[in-house]
């Protein structure tokens, strides 16, 4: 599924597409809807970069066994070894 955000919306909100994706990733991560790996991938950065942003915003990095297992599955699906 693709989501089209009109340029007018981005201009009105004074936000870039990359920043909007980051904000969406952060909100979904905070709500525990997606894992750290998925959030950082959606935001277009590695996990360390994403964790640094979370740290600057004082957002806890809730990373448990379930998230670890999901991230392993994602890595295996992408043939990462």
Secondary structure as UniProt FT lines:
FT   HELIX           7..13
FT   HELIX           17..30
FT   TURN            31..32
FT   HELIX           36..43
FT   HELIX           47..56
FT   TURN            57..58
FT   HELIX           65..77
FT   TURN            78..79
//
